[in-house]
Amino acid sequence: MTLHSRVCDILGIDYPIVLAGMGGASGPELAAAVSNAGGLGVLGAAACGPKQLREWIQRTRALTDKPFWRRHAAARFGASRSGSWRFGSEPG
């Protein structure tokens, strides 16, 4: 049995494993470890302000050269007039 799917190709990962963005629990070290192991690490940045988020992204990039995502709390920033969120999950 192969643990490889189309989502792996889309995200550039080895295994279809995605770390849940768990608030402050999934920080740079955990996200980088999951990415380095072949999954998709996710920074749980719901409580991060812009400065801390930048620091987390920089620290994660220093720990891995693999893909990772950052998860923002979209509700903190509000919706645009079109109803789409200005911020949400973006590729790292």
Secondary structure as UniProt FT lines:
FT   HELIX           6..11
FT   HELIX           23..25
FT   HELIX           28..36
FT   TURN            37..38
FT   STRAND          40..44
FT   TURN            46..47
FT   HELIX           50..63
FT   STRAND          68..71
FT   HELIX           74..77
FT   TURN            81..82
FT   STRAND          89..91
//
